[in-house]
Amino acid sequence: MKYKMVLAMAALTLSESYAVKVCYENRAITDDEVALAIRPPRPLSVSNIIDDIKKKHGSSLGSLEQLNLDHNNIGLKGALGILEFALCDLPGVTTISLRYNRIYEGDAQEPAFKAKLEELLSKETFKTLDLTGNAVANSPWMTSLAFRNTEKIKWRD
């Protein structure tokens, strides 16, 4: 009886899921097109990082809660790719940090970025998107969105 209880407790412990936190801070990650335009050795691209996350955390993608991509060279198109990845493959993500990248307004991808951002912010389980240090944080539409979602968007230190 004692051994059955120990085995049951061990099985319960193994079945518990733990929050996964992924950090690719300060890795010179850039948008795919920029990475391809540079001679080898090329910097890491957003697609490289997404593929790496899927490879390393494939079975635990649903448990991934925090994604930190601070201090890179990610632009609006790369940020859009990250939001799409989060919406499609990371159901448990609560925090995405893109502090101090190169996310500017005025890009052709801006309407798609805005739509995906609003979709992500509408998820009840999503808590924080940090865009501090990115020029897009000062755009009129982002300022309006940030004031409507003050608890979810961090855009200033």
Secondary structure, 3 states (H helix, E strand, C coil): CHHHHHHHHHHHHHHCCCCEEEECCCCCCECHHHHHHCCCCCCCEHHHHHHHHHHHHHHHHHHEEEEECCCCECCHHHHHHHHHHHHHHCCCCCEEECCCCCCCCCCCCHHHHHHHHHHHHCCCCCCEEECCCCHHHHCHHHHHHHHHCCCCEECCC
